[in-house]
Amino acid sequence: MTCRGARPRIASRLSEGIGRSNEGLTRAELLALPVVIDITTAARALGLGRSTAYELARRDEFPCRVLRIGSSYRVPTADLLRVLGIDLGEQSAPPPAA
């Protein structure tokens, strides 16, 4: 299963501010995340509220891949970063010469 772009329903919720969390994650915090995270952390990174995230995951409409492990939902961090437009390859590149 591959990451999906934000579907129209999600995009409209984001633009309207419905289900938005007041606290996002900084780029540094995103890059420091473990390989797999809980859905609440992924929702926070996407600016979604907890209830909205669980609802989207339940309907298989979360913007990136969600793994169901027992009774919990987990999100691969690499998929989340891809949806957010963060390229992990650019982190390992040396800084440009001055």
DAMONOR-V125106 format. One record per residue. PSI is psi in whole degrees, 0 to 359 (none if undefined). OMEGA is omega as a letter, one per 20 degrees, with the letter a starting at -180 (999 if undefined). NEAR is the number of other C-alpha atoms within 8 Angstrom. Layout:
PSI/OMEGA/NEAR
PSI/OMEGA/NEAR
This chain:
134/a/3
166/r/5
147/r/10
148/r/9
165/r/7
124/r/9
161/a/9
320/a/6
319/r/7
315/a/9
320/a/9
322/r/8
319/a/10
317/a/12
331/r/7
348/a/6
9/r/7
130/r/8
13/a/12
141/r/9
145/a/9
339/a/5
114/r/6
190/r/9
142/r/8
166/r/6
318/r/6
318/r/6
319/r/8
317/a/10
342/r/6
0/a/6
151/r/9
176/a/6
322/r/7
138/a/9
164/r/12
162/a/10
333/r/13
319/r/9
318/r/8
318/r/11
317/r/12
318/r/14
327/a/10
354/a/8
24/r/13
152/r/14
164/a/12
311/a/11
318/r/7
318/a/9
313/r/13
321/r/9
314/r/8
319/r/10
318/r/11
323/r/7
5/a/7
40/r/6
11/r/8
143/a/11
346/r/11
177/a/12
136/r/13
131/r/11
130/r/8
114/a/8
106/a/7
237/r/4
11/a/5
160/r/7
136/r/11
150/a/12
126/r/15
126/a/12
322/a/11
320/r/7
318/r/11
313/a/12
322/r/12
316/r/10
324/r/12
356/r/7
23/r/6
118/a/7
116/a/8
335/r/7
328/a/6
342/r/6
331/a/6
351/a/6
142/r/6
153/a/4
149/a/4
147/r/4
145/a/3
none/999/2
